[in-house]
Amino acid sequence: MAPRVALVVAVRVAVVGREGEIRVVPLAPGQAPPPGTATALLVPTGDEDAAVIGRLVGL
């Protein structure tokens, strides 16, 4: 049987922070992050995480 491939491989996000609290905001392909934010890749560690991330970002 061939291995399953997770639906979500990685999601590019903007990381917004203030006073010890952070928010992760998904970015559309080619979308510039808001000023003053950092960009990162959110990578699931398994199929279950991939499914949850996919639902959160509307996939």
Biopython code that builds the backbone (N, CA, C, O; Angstrom):
import numpy as np
from Bio.PDB.StructureBuilder import StructureBuilder

atoms = [
    (1, "MET", "N", (0.848, -1.182, 0.000)),
    (1, "MET", "CA", (0.000, 0.000, 0.000)),
    (1, "MET", "C", (0.891, 1.243, 0.000)),
    (1, "MET", "O", (1.857, 1.317, 0.760)),
    (2, "ALA", "N", (0.571, 2.204, -0.842)),
    (2, "ALA", "CA", (1.348, 3.447, -0.928)),
    (2, "ALA", "C", (1.096, 4.297, 0.315)),
    (2, "ALA", "O", (-0.011, 4.278, 0.855)),
    (3, "PRO", "N", (2.103, 5.043, 0.779)),
    (3, "PRO", "CA", (1.906, 5.909, 1.952)),
    (3, "PRO", "C", (0.929, 7.034, 1.633)),
    (3, "PRO", "O", (0.865, 7.515, 0.502)),
    (4, "ARG", "N", (0.173, 7.443, 2.643)),
    (4, "ARG", "CA", (-0.753, 8.566, 2.478)),
    (4, "ARG", "C", (0.025, 9.868, 2.528)),
    (4, "ARG", "O", (1.022, 9.984, 3.241)),
    (5, "VAL", "N", (-0.434, 10.833, 1.775)),
    (5, "VAL", "CA", (0.168, 12.160, 1.788)),
    (5, "VAL", "C", (-0.814, 13.091, 2.477)),
    (5, "VAL", "O", (-1.996, 13.116, 2.135)),
    (6, "ALA", "N", (-0.335, 13.847, 3.434)),
    (6, "ALA", "CA", (-1.199, 14.780, 4.157)),
    (6, "ALA", "C", (-1.742, 15.826, 3.205)),
    (6, "ALA", "O", (-1.039, 16.276, 2.300)),
    (7, "LEU", "N", (-2.984, 16.211, 3.407)),
    (7, "LEU", "CA", (-3.630, 17.224, 2.579)),
    (7, "LEU", "C", (-2.902, 18.564, 2.689)),
    (7, "LEU", "O", (-2.683, 19.233, 1.680)),
    (8, "VAL", "N", (-2.531, 18.954, 3.896)),
    (8, "VAL", "CA", (-1.846, 20.226, 4.122)),
    (8, "VAL", "C", (-0.364, 19.937, 4.309)),
    (8, "VAL", "O", (0.022, 19.252, 5.257)),
    (9, "VAL", "N", (0.466, 20.453, 3.411)),
    (9, "VAL", "CA", (1.908, 20.267, 3.528)),
    (9, "VAL", "C", (2.498, 21.375, 4.401)),
    (9, "VAL", "O", (3.265, 21.101, 5.325)),
    (10, "ALA", "N", (2.143, 22.617, 4.110)),
    (10, "ALA", "CA", (2.581, 23.765, 4.909)),
    (10, "ALA", "C", (1.685, 24.947, 4.566)),
    (10, "ALA", "O", (1.162, 25.042, 3.456)),
    (11, "VAL", "N", (1.514, 25.838, 5.521)),
    (11, "VAL", "CA", (0.723, 27.054, 5.323)),
    (11, "VAL", "C", (1.605, 28.231, 5.691)),
    (11, "VAL", "O", (2.179, 28.268, 6.779)),
    (12, "ARG", "N", (1.716, 29.197, 4.784)),
    (12, "ARG", "CA", (2.480, 30.416, 5.059)),
    (12, "ARG", "C", (1.610, 31.323, 5.916)),
    (12, "ARG", "O", (0.447, 31.567, 5.592)),
    (13, "VAL", "N", (2.174, 31.819, 7.003)),
    (13, "VAL", "CA", (1.406, 32.615, 7.951)),
    (13, "VAL", "C", (2.153, 33.890, 8.332)),
    (13, "VAL", "O", (3.374, 33.981, 8.200)),
    (14, "ALA", "N", (1.395, 34.860, 8.804)),
    (14, "ALA", "CA", (1.960, 36.050, 9.440)),
    (14, "ALA", "C", (1.836, 35.834, 10.938)),
    (14, "ALA", "O", (0.803, 35.368, 11.419)),
    (15, "VAL", "N", (2.879, 36.170, 11.672)),
    (15, "VAL", "CA", (2.870, 36.041, 13.132)),
    (15, "VAL", "C", (2.791, 37.445, 13.721)),
    (15, "VAL", "O", (3.679, 38.274, 13.523)),
    (16, "VAL", "N", (1.712, 37.685, 14.444)),
    (16, "VAL", "CA", (1.452, 38.986, 15.041)),
    (16, "VAL", "C", (1.587, 38.831, 16.547)),
    (16, "VAL", "O", (0.980, 37.932, 17.128)),
    (17, "GLY", "N", (2.372, 39.690, 17.192)),
    (17, "GLY", "CA", (2.557, 39.555, 18.625)),
    (17, "GLY", "C", (2.435, 40.863, 19.365)),
    (17, "GLY", "O", (2.701, 41.944, 18.839)),
    (18, "ARG", "N", (2.018, 40.719, 20.620)),
    (18, "ARG", "CA", (1.932, 41.888, 21.492)),
    (18, "ARG", "C", (1.968, 41.418, 22.944)),
    (18, "ARG", "O", (1.124, 40.622, 23.355)),
    (19, "GLU", "N", (2.919, 41.892, 23.711)),
    (19, "GLU", "CA", (3.013, 41.639, 25.149)),
    (19, "GLU", "C", (2.856, 40.163, 25.514)),
    (19, "GLU", "O", (2.001, 39.811, 26.327)),
    (20, "GLY", "N", (3.679, 39.302, 24.917)),
    (20, "GLY", "CA", (3.685, 37.894, 25.265)),
    (20, "GLY", "C", (2.588, 37.059, 24.651)),
    (20, "GLY", "O", (2.486, 35.870, 24.952)),
    (21, "GLU", "N", (1.769, 37.636, 23.807)),
    (21, "GLU", "CA", (0.682, 36.916, 23.148)),
    (21, "GLU", "C", (0.910, 36.949, 21.651)),
    (21, "GLU", "O", (1.282, 37.988, 21.108)),
    (22, "ILE", "N", (0.691, 35.817, 20.965)),
    (22, "ILE", "CA", (0.861, 35.814, 19.514)),
    (22, "ILE", "C", (-0.391, 35.302, 18.824)),
    (22, "ILE", "O", (-1.171, 34.533, 19.386)),
    (23, "ARG", "N", (-0.557, 35.754, 17.584)),
    (23, "ARG", "CA", (-1.627, 35.273, 16.700)),
    (23, "ARG", "C", (-0.972, 34.827, 15.417)),
    (23, "ARG", "O", (0.010, 35.419, 14.969)),
    (24, "VAL", "N", (-1.514, 33.784, 14.827)),
    (24, "VAL", "CA", (-1.020, 33.275, 13.557)),
    (24, "VAL", "C", (-2.130, 33.494, 12.533)),
    (24, "VAL", "O", (-3.248, 33.009, 12.710)),
    (25, "VAL", "N", (-1.820, 34.228, 11.457)),
    (25, "VAL", "CA", (-2.810, 34.580, 10.449)),
    (25, "VAL", "C", (-2.397, 33.973, 9.107)),
    (25, "VAL", "O", (-1.327, 34.304, 8.596)),
    (26, "PRO", "N", (-3.222, 33.089, 8.521)),
    (26, "PRO", "CA", (-2.865, 32.496, 7.228)),
    (26, "PRO", "C", (-2.745, 33.571, 6.148)),
    (26, "PRO", "O", (-3.509, 34.536, 6.136)),
    (27, "LEU", "N", (-1.784, 33.399, 5.245)),
    (27, "LEU", "CA", (-1.588, 34.314, 4.129)),
    (27, "LEU", "C", (-1.895, 33.591, 2.820)),
    (27, "LEU", "O", (-1.491, 32.443, 2.630)),
    (28, "ALA", "N", (-2.598, 34.253, 1.935)),
    (28, "ALA", "CA", (-2.867, 33.699, 0.608)),
    (28, "ALA", "C", (-1.569, 33.697, -0.198)),
    (28, "ALA", "O", (-0.672, 34.494, 0.078)),
    (29, "PRO", "N", (-1.458, 32.813, -1.187)),
    (29, "PRO", "CA", (-0.247, 32.820, -2.024)),
    (29, "PRO", "C", (0.008, 34.209, -2.611)),
    (29, "PRO", "O", (-0.888, 34.818, -3.196)),
    (30, "GLY", "N", (1.215, 34.693, -2.452)),
    (30, "GLY", "CA", (1.591, 36.005, -2.984)),
    (30, "GLY", "C", (1.170, 37.181, -2.125)),
    (30, "GLY", "O", (1.559, 38.315, -2.407)),
    (31, "GLN", "N", (0.384, 36.940, -1.080)),
    (31, "GLN", "CA", (-0.074, 38.028, -0.213)),
    (31, "GLN", "C", (1.064, 38.515, 0.666)),
    (31, "GLN", "O", (1.776, 37.712, 1.269)),
    (32, "ALA", "N", (1.235, 39.818, 0.741)),
    (32, "ALA", "CA", (2.252, 40.401, 1.612)),
    (32, "ALA", "C", (1.756, 40.367, 3.055)),
    (32, "ALA", "O", (0.569, 40.574, 3.307)),
    (33, "PRO", "N", (2.648, 40.109, 3.992)),
    (33, "PRO", "CA", (2.230, 40.135, 5.396)),
    (33, "PRO", "C", (1.983, 41.574, 5.842)),
    (33, "PRO", "O", (2.544, 42.506, 5.266)),
    (34, "PRO", "N", (1.149, 41.761, 6.863)),
    (34, "PRO", "CA", (0.923, 43.109, 7.377)),
    (34, "PRO", "C", (2.231, 43.708, 7.898)),
    (34, "PRO", "O", (3.110, 42.965, 8.336)),
    (35, "PRO", "N", (2.378, 45.030, 7.859)),
    (35, "PRO", "CA", (3.588, 45.671, 8.388)),
    (35, "PRO", "C", (3.801, 45.314, 9.857)),
    (35, "PRO", "O", (2.849, 45.247, 10.635)),
    (36, "GLY", "N", (5.053, 45.089, 10.224)),
    (36, "GLY", "CA", (5.396, 44.812, 11.609)),
    (36, "GLY", "C", (5.195, 43.370, 12.045)),
    (36, "GLY", "O", (5.290, 43.063, 13.233)),
    (37, "THR", "N", (4.915, 42.473, 11.087)),
    (37, "THR", "CA", (4.740, 41.069, 11.437)),
    (37, "THR", "C", (5.890, 40.239, 10.882)),
    (37, "THR", "O", (6.619, 40.679, 9.994)),
    (38, "ALA", "N", (6.036, 39.053, 11.410)),
    (38, "ALA", "CA", (7.005, 38.096, 10.893)),
    (38, "ALA", "C", (6.249, 37.066, 10.062)),
    (38, "ALA", "O", (5.064, 36.830, 10.295)),
    (39, "THR", "N", (6.924, 36.453, 9.100)),
    (39, "THR", "CA", (6.294, 35.372, 8.349)),
    (39, "THR", "C", (6.915, 34.046, 8.780)),
    (39, "THR", "O", (8.073, 33.987, 9.194)),
    (40, "ALA", "N", (6.123, 32.995, 8.674)),
    (40, "ALA", "CA", (6.578, 31.664, 9.068)),
    (40, "ALA", "C", (5.810, 30.633, 8.256)),
    (40, "ALA", "O", (4.823, 30.948, 7.591)),
    (41, "LEU", "N", (6.284, 29.396, 8.324)),
    (41, "LEU", "CA", (5.570, 28.272, 7.731)),
    (41, "LEU", "C", (5.030, 27.409, 8.851)),
    (41, "LEU", "O", (5.769, 27.016, 9.754)),
    (42, "LEU", "N", (3.745, 27.115, 8.794)),
    (42, "LEU", "CA", (3.102, 26.233, 9.750)),
    (42, "LEU", "C", (3.055, 24.855, 9.102)),
    (42, "LEU", "O", (2.351, 24.652, 8.112)),
    (43, "VAL", "N", (3.805, 23.910, 9.662)),
    (43, "VAL", "CA", (3.946, 22.582, 9.072)),
    (43, "VAL", "C", (3.351, 21.550, 10.024)),
    (43, "VAL", "O", (3.806, 21.432, 11.162)),
    (44, "PRO", "N", (2.336, 20.795, 9.577)),
    (44, "PRO", "CA", (1.752, 19.781, 10.447)),
    (44, "PRO", "C", (2.724, 18.622, 10.674)),
    (44, "PRO", "O", (3.534, 18.297, 9.806)),
    (45, "THR", "N", (2.630, 18.009, 11.844)),
    (45, "THR", "CA", (3.521, 16.894, 12.171)),
    (45, "THR", "C", (2.905, 15.541, 11.842)),
    (45, "THR", "O", (3.561, 14.514, 12.011)),
    (46, "GLY", "N", (1.670, 15.518, 11.380)),
    (46, "GLY", "CA", (1.029, 14.256, 11.022)),
    (46, "GLY", "C", (-0.306, 14.502, 10.340)),
    (46, "GLY", "O", (-0.729, 15.646, 10.173)),
    (47, "ASP", "N", (-0.968, 13.415, 9.945)),
    (47, "ASP", "CA", (-2.238, 13.524, 9.235)),
    (47, "ASP", "C", (-3.321, 14.220, 10.048)),
    (47, "ASP", "O", (-4.095, 15.009, 9.506)),
    (48, "GLU", "N", (-3.380, 13.932, 11.356)),
    (48, "GLU", "CA", (-4.408, 14.557, 12.195)),
    (48, "GLU", "C", (-4.200, 16.069, 12.263)),
    (48, "GLU", "O", (-5.152, 16.838, 12.127)),
    (49, "ASP", "N", (-2.952, 16.493, 12.475)),
    (49, "ASP", "CA", (-2.656, 17.932, 12.484)),
    (49, "ASP", "C", (-2.960, 18.554, 11.129)),
    (49, "ASP", "O", (-3.489, 19.664, 11.068)),
    (50, "ALA", "N", (-2.637, 17.863, 10.046)),
    (50, "ALA", "CA", (-2.906, 18.373, 8.697)),
    (50, "ALA", "C", (-4.402, 18.594, 8.498)),
    (50, "ALA", "O", (-4.807, 19.605, 7.923)),
    (51, "ALA", "N", (-5.220, 17.662, 8.966)),
    (51, "ALA", "CA", (-6.671, 17.796, 8.829)),
    (51, "ALA", "C", (-7.191, 18.991, 9.623)),
    (51, "ALA", "O", (-8.038, 19.741, 9.139)),
    (52, "VAL", "N", (-6.683, 19.167, 10.843)),
    (52, "VAL", "CA", (-7.128, 20.293, 11.686)),
    (52, "VAL", "C", (-6.709, 21.620, 11.052)),
    (52, "VAL", "O", (-7.523, 22.536, 10.942)),
    (53, "ILE", "N", (-5.458, 21.729, 10.639)),
    (53, "ILE", "CA", (-4.983, 22.960, 10.007)),
    (53, "ILE", "C", (-5.783, 23.242, 8.742)),
    (53, "ILE", "O", (-6.177, 24.382, 8.497)),
    (54, "GLY", "N", (-6.024, 22.212, 7.938)),
    (54, "GLY", "CA", (-6.830, 22.378, 6.732)),
    (54, "GLY", "C", (-8.205, 22.951, 7.036)),
    (54, "GLY", "O", (-8.671, 23.849, 6.334)),
    (55, "ARG", "N", (-8.860, 22.443, 8.075)),
    (55, "ARG", "CA", (-10.182, 22.971, 8.449)),
    (55, "ARG", "C", (-10.066, 24.416, 8.915)),
    (55, "ARG", "O", (-10.901, 25.247, 8.557)),
    (56, "LEU", "N", (-9.039, 24.730, 9.710)),
    (56, "LEU", "CA", (-8.884, 26.085, 10.237)),
    (56, "LEU", "C", (-8.670, 27.131, 9.160)),
    (56, "LEU", "O", (-9.107, 28.273, 9.297)),
    (57, "VAL", "N", (-7.986, 26.730, 8.073)),
    (57, "VAL", "CA", (-7.714, 27.691, 6.996)),
    (57, "VAL", "C", (-8.691, 27.553, 5.835)),
    (57, "VAL", "O", (-8.518, 28.191, 4.797)),
    (58, "GLY", "N", (-9.714, 26.723, 6.007)),
    (58, "GLY", "CA", (-10.774, 26.628, 5.014)),
    (58, "GLY", "C", (-10.478, 25.727, 3.829)),
    (58, "GLY", "O", (-10.992, 25.969, 2.737)),
    (59, "LEU", "N", (-9.666, 24.696, 4.009)),
    (59, "LEU", "CA", (-9.388, 23.762, 2.919)),
    (59, "LEU", "C", (-10.275, 22.541, 3.028)),
    (59, "LEU", "O", (-10.187, 21.638, 2.196)),
]
sb = StructureBuilder()
sb.init_structure("model")
sb.init_model(0)
sb.init_chain("A")
sb.init_seg("    ")
for serial, (resi, resn, name, xyz) in enumerate(atoms, 1):
    if name == "N":
        sb.init_residue(resn, " ", resi, " ")
    sb.init_atom(name, np.array(xyz, "f"), 0.0, 1.0, " ", f" {name:<3s}", serial, name[0])
structure = sb.get_structure()
